[in-house]
Amino acid sequence: MPSPRPRRSCANWSYTALSVRQYERRFADEMGLSPKLFARITRFQMALDAKRISPGRTWLGVAHEFGYFDQMHMIRDFKNLGGGAPSQLSEQIGDLRPWSLASPMALCDLSELPQWVRVRK
């Protein structure tokens, strides 16, 4: 299983004829945020989803699984990006947050979704 940790690899960018800096600028222009911030937000969301899907996991285990150096670095990211400690955020959000691809709901039949969520044909 590949590591969810973001990696800086110039090998993939060599096919685009862009330098790393040009790639970062274009990414920021298109997405509205830097690739590093995007990776932080993605890792934060994946960690939150992992805990929500498997509540028996410890936060320390989640921190190490998603490439945080230690639990304090994960807590700092949760406070900066989510506004609270991981356990507080998990309790506040519960199942009320929109479903994501990592959630079990993503695997359900689309006809079970509310009308406003379904994709029109």
TAHUBEL-V712631 format. One record per residue. RES is the residue in one small letter. PSI is psi in radians with two decimals (* if undefined). BURIAL is + if it has 9 or more other C-alpha atoms within 8 Angstrom, else -. Layout:
# TAHUBEL-V712631
res:RES psi:PSI burial:BURIAL
res:RES psi:PSI burial:BURIAL
This chain:
# TAHUBEL-V712631
res:m psi:2.24 burial:-
res:p psi:2.61 burial:-
res:s psi:2.37 burial:-
res:p psi:-0.06 burial:-
res:r psi:2.24 burial:-
res:p psi:2.45 burial:-
res:r psi:2.51 burial:-
res:r psi:1.85 burial:-
res:s psi:2.05 burial:-
res:c psi:-0.30 burial:-
res:a psi:-0.68 burial:-
res:n psi:-0.53 burial:-
res:w psi:-0.28 burial:+
res:s psi:-0.44 burial:+
res:y psi:-0.31 burial:-
res:t psi:-0.11 burial:-
res:a psi:0.48 burial:-
res:l psi:2.54 burial:+
res:s psi:2.92 burial:-
res:v psi:-0.76 burial:-
res:r psi:-0.74 burial:-
res:q psi:-0.71 burial:-
res:y psi:-0.79 burial:+
res:e psi:-0.72 burial:+
res:r psi:-0.78 burial:+
res:r psi:-0.71 burial:-
res:f psi:-0.82 burial:+
res:a psi:-0.67 burial:+
res:d psi:-0.76 burial:-
res:e psi:-0.74 burial:-
res:m psi:-0.38 burial:-
res:g psi:0.12 burial:-
res:l psi:2.82 burial:+
res:s psi:2.74 burial:+
res:p psi:-0.61 burial:+
res:k psi:-0.76 burial:-
res:l psi:-0.70 burial:-
res:f psi:-0.75 burial:+
res:a psi:-0.68 burial:+
res:r psi:-0.78 burial:+
res:i psi:-0.73 burial:+
res:t psi:-0.77 burial:-
res:r psi:-0.71 burial:+
res:f psi:-0.83 burial:+
res:q psi:-0.71 burial:-
res:m psi:-0.69 burial:+
res:a psi:-0.74 burial:+
res:l psi:-0.76 burial:+
res:d psi:-0.72 burial:+
res:a psi:-0.74 burial:+
res:k psi:-0.66 burial:+
res:r psi:-0.67 burial:+
res:i psi:-0.65 burial:-
res:s psi:1.41 burial:-
res:p psi:-0.33 burial:-
res:g psi:-0.24 burial:-
res:r psi:2.58 burial:-
res:t psi:2.72 burial:-
res:w psi:-0.56 burial:+
res:l psi:-0.75 burial:-
res:g psi:-0.72 burial:-
res:v psi:-0.76 burial:+
res:a psi:-0.81 burial:+
res:h psi:-0.64 burial:+
res:e psi:-0.61 burial:-
res:f psi:0.32 burial:+
res:g psi:0.24 burial:+
res:y psi:2.50 burial:+
res:f psi:-0.76 burial:-
res:d psi:3.13 burial:+
res:q psi:-0.58 burial:+
res:m psi:-0.63 burial:-
res:h psi:-0.68 burial:+
res:m psi:-0.76 burial:+
res:i psi:-0.72 burial:+
res:r psi:-0.76 burial:+
res:d psi:-0.73 burial:+
res:f psi:-0.72 burial:+
res:k psi:-0.72 burial:+
res:n psi:-0.74 burial:-
res:l psi:-0.54 burial:-
res:g psi:-0.22 burial:-
res:g psi:0.14 burial:-
res:g psi:3.04 burial:+
res:a psi:2.73 burial:+
res:p psi:-0.81 burial:+
res:s psi:-0.65 burial:-
res:q psi:-0.81 burial:-
res:l psi:-0.75 burial:+
res:s psi:-0.73 burial:+
res:e psi:-0.75 burial:-
res:q psi:-0.76 burial:-
res:i psi:-0.82 burial:-
res:g psi:-2.31 burial:-
res:d psi:0.22 burial:-
res:l psi:-0.30 burial:-
res:r psi:2.71 burial:-
res:p psi:2.52 burial:-
res:w psi:2.71 burial:-
res:s psi:3.05 burial:-
res:l psi:-0.44 burial:-
res:a psi:-0.15 burial:-
res:s psi:2.73 burial:+
res:p psi:-0.46 burial:-
res:m psi:-0.48 burial:-
res:a psi:-0.35 burial:+
res:l psi:-0.06 burial:-
res:c psi:2.99 burial:-
res:d psi:2.31 burial:-
res:l psi:-0.41 burial:-
res:s psi:-0.29 burial:-
res:e psi:-0.17 burial:-
res:l psi:2.68 burial:-
res:p psi:2.71 burial:-
res:q psi:-0.73 burial:-
res:w psi:-0.25 burial:-
res:v psi:-0.49 burial:-
res:r psi:2.57 burial:+
res:v psi:2.30 burial:-
res:r psi:2.50 burial:-
res:k psi:* burial:-
